């Protein structure tokens, strides 16, 4: 998986083998989900930090 921002509904593994390649461990899956949710990185909505 590339480090560029994935597009929801477009950039996802389409086979079980692709899934295993993209997400060899839980950390890889979390990183993918974080990029989908916070493409510019997480910013706290309360303190803006």
ABEGO torsion letter per residue (X at the ends): XBABBBBBGABBBABAAAAAAABABAAAAAAAAAAAABAAEBBBAAAGX
